[in-house]
Amino acid sequence: QVQLMESGGGLVQAGGSLRLSCAASGHLFRLYEMGWYRQAPGKQRELVAAISSGGNTDYADSVKGRFTISRDNAEKKVYLQMNSLKPEDTAVYYCNAQLQFWGQGTQVTVSS
């Protein structure tokens, strides 16, 4: 069982930045594929960014060039740096491990 805890969400004006963090349990973190997903009201949950155990990254087209996913295996954390935020980025952001385990989510609200 992997436990995930997100932090760093909040309210920010359009054009601003936020950095989300996800702390993971388990001694095999370095082997996990990690991802950030988001779900806006009335919409399906969607992949925002993913990072493999080897550090390869993938991004949704809507966030390319604005968001950066990274990981710190020693700290067992994964991060999502979000720049140039837009109102359409407003959603609950979830951390995911191995396409199987989920955090409780953190709210990101971008005001226009």
C-alpha positions as a LaTeX table, in Angstrom:
\begin{tabular}{lrrr}
\hline
Residue & $x$ (\AA) & $y$ (\AA) & $z$ (\AA) \\
\hline
Gln1 & 0.00 & 0.00 & 0.00 \\
Val2 & 1.29 & 3.45 & $-0.97$ \\
Gln3 & 0.04 & 6.54 & 0.81 \\
Leu4 & 0.21 & 9.91 & $-0.92$ \\
Met5 & $-0.25$ & 13.36 & 0.58 \\
Glu6 & $-0.53$ & 16.47 & $-1.58$ \\
Ser7 & 0.11 & 20.03 & $-0.48$ \\
Gly8 & 0.65 & 23.45 & $-2.00$ \\
Gly9 & $-2.72$ & 24.23 & $-3.53$ \\
Gly10 & $-4.46$ & 27.55 & $-3.08$ \\
Leu11 & $-5.91$ & 30.64 & $-4.71$ \\
Val12 & $-3.79$ & 32.55 & $-7.21$ \\
Gln13 & $-4.41$ & 35.21 & $-9.84$ \\
Ala14 & $-4.09$ & 34.42 & $-13.52$ \\
Gly15 & $-0.46$ & 34.57 & $-14.58$ \\
Gly16 & 0.75 & 33.50 & $-11.15$ \\
Ser17 & 2.55 & 30.38 & $-10.01$ \\
Leu18 & 2.06 & 27.56 & $-7.55$ \\
Arg19 & 4.16 & 24.56 & $-6.60$ \\
Leu20 & 2.40 & 21.37 & $-5.61$ \\
Ser21 & 4.14 & 18.70 & $-3.56$ \\
Cys22 & 3.28 & 15.06 & $-3.03$ \\
Ala23 & 4.87 & 13.04 & $-0.25$ \\
Ala24 & 4.81 & 9.28 & $-0.66$ \\
Ser25 & 5.23 & 6.36 & 1.69 \\
Gly26 & 6.99 & 3.12 & 0.85 \\
His27 & 10.61 & 2.20 & 0.36 \\
Leu28 & 10.19 & 1.51 & $-3.36$ \\
Phe29 & 9.33 & 5.09 & $-4.32$ \\
Arg30 & 12.30 & 5.32 & $-6.69$ \\
Leu31 & 10.71 & 2.56 & $-8.81$ \\
Tyr32 & 7.27 & 4.15 & $-9.05$ \\
Glu33 & 5.84 & 5.93 & $-12.04$ \\
Met34 & 4.29 & 9.09 & $-10.60$ \\
Gly35 & 1.71 & 11.42 & $-12.03$ \\
Trp36 & $-0.37$ & 14.50 & $-11.40$ \\
Tyr37 & $-4.01$ & 14.48 & $-12.46$ \\
Arg38 & $-6.73$ & 17.09 & $-12.14$ \\
Gln39 & $-10.49$ & 17.15 & $-12.07$ \\
Ala40 & $-12.55$ & 20.26 & $-12.66$ \\
Pro41 & $-16.24$ & 20.43 & $-11.67$ \\
Gly42 & $-18.38$ & 18.49 & $-14.11$ \\
Lys43 & $-15.37$ & 17.12 & $-15.97$ \\
Gln44 & $-13.50$ & 13.84 & $-16.01$ \\
Arg45 & $-10.20$ & 13.44 & $-14.23$ \\
Glu46 & $-7.34$ & 14.02 & $-16.66$ \\
Leu47 & $-3.61$ & 13.46 & $-16.70$ \\
Val48 & $-1.60$ & 16.65 & $-16.29$ \\
Ala49 & 1.96 & 15.33 & $-16.09$ \\
Ala50 & 3.80 & 12.09 & $-15.44$ \\
Ile51 & 7.34 & 11.13 & $-14.58$ \\
Ser52 & 8.86 & 7.67 & $-14.86$ \\
Ser53 & 11.25 & 6.03 & $-12.45$ \\
Gly54 & 14.02 & 7.02 & $-14.86$ \\
Gly55 & 12.96 & 10.65 & $-14.96$ \\
Asn56 & 11.24 & 10.70 & $-18.34$ \\
Thr57 & 8.37 & 13.17 & $-18.38$ \\
Asp58 & 5.11 & 13.58 & $-20.26$ \\
Tyr59 & 2.66 & 16.46 & $-20.26$ \\
Ala60 & $-0.85$ & 17.22 & $-21.37$ \\
Asp61 & $-0.81$ & 19.57 & $-24.36$ \\
Ser62 & $-2.70$ & 22.18 & $-22.35$ \\
Val63 & 0.14 & 22.57 & $-19.83$ \\
Lys64 & 3.26 & 22.07 & $-21.97$ \\
Gly65 & 5.70 & 24.91 & $-21.49$ \\
Arg66 & 3.95 & 26.09 & $-18.31$ \\
Phe67 & 4.10 & 23.14 & $-15.90$ \\
Thr68 & 7.10 & 21.07 & $-14.83$ \\
Ile69 & 7.00 & 17.76 & $-13.00$ \\
Ser70 & 10.01 & 16.61 & $-10.99$ \\
Arg71 & 10.86 & 14.09 & $-8.32$ \\
Asp72 & 13.22 & 13.71 & $-5.38$ \\
Asn73 & 13.73 & 10.03 & $-4.68$ \\
Ala74 & 15.69 & 10.66 & $-1.48$ \\
Glu75 & 12.80 & 12.67 & $-0.03$ \\
Lys76 & 10.16 & 10.43 & $-1.67$ \\
Lys77 & 8.43 & 13.44 & $-3.15$ \\
Val78 & 7.12 & 14.52 & $-6.51$ \\
Tyr79 & 6.49 & 18.13 & $-7.44$ \\
Leu80 & 4.45 & 20.07 & $-9.96$ \\
Gln81 & 5.67 & 23.58 & $-10.68$ \\
Met82 & 2.84 & 25.51 & $-12.30$ \\
Asn83 & 3.61 & 28.83 & $-13.99$ \\
Ser84 & 1.52 & 31.21 & $-16.08$ \\
Leu85 & $-1.62$ & 29.81 & $-14.50$ \\
Lys86 & $-4.93$ & 30.29 & $-16.27$ \\
Pro87 & $-8.51$ & 30.21 & $-14.92$ \\
Glu88 & $-9.01$ & 26.96 & $-16.85$ \\
Asp89 & $-6.34$ & 25.34 & $-14.67$ \\
Thr90 & $-8.78$ & 25.54 & $-11.74$ \\
Ala91 & $-9.35$ & 22.01 & $-10.45$ \\
Val92 & $-8.62$ & 19.56 & $-7.69$ \\
Tyr93 & $-5.14$ & 18.19 & $-8.34$ \\
Tyr94 & $-4.35$ & 14.60 & $-7.41$ \\
Cys95 & $-1.08$ & 12.77 & $-7.02$ \\
Asn96 & $-0.93$ & 9.24 & $-8.39$ \\
Ala97 & 1.53 & 6.37 & $-8.02$ \\
Gln98 & 1.75 & 3.41 & $-10.37$ \\
Leu99 & $-1.63$ & 4.24 & $-11.90$ \\
Gln100 & $-3.05$ & 2.65 & $-8.78$ \\
Phe101 & $-2.73$ & 4.78 & $-5.66$ \\
Trp102 & $-4.24$ & 8.25 & $-5.16$ \\
Gly103 & $-3.83$ & 11.12 & $-2.77$ \\
Gln104 & $-6.76$ & 13.03 & $-1.34$ \\
Gly105 & $-6.30$ & 15.97 & $-3.69$ \\
Thr106 & $-5.51$ & 19.65 & $-3.30$ \\
Gln107 & $-7.61$ & 22.51 & $-4.65$ \\
Val108 & $-6.09$ & 24.97 & $-7.11$ \\
Thr109 & $-8.17$ & 28.02 & $-7.96$ \\
Val110 & $-7.02$ & 30.57 & $-10.52$ \\
Ser111 & $-8.92$ & 33.84 & $-10.58$ \\
Ser112 & $-9.20$ & 35.99 & $-13.69$ \\
\hline
\end{tabular}
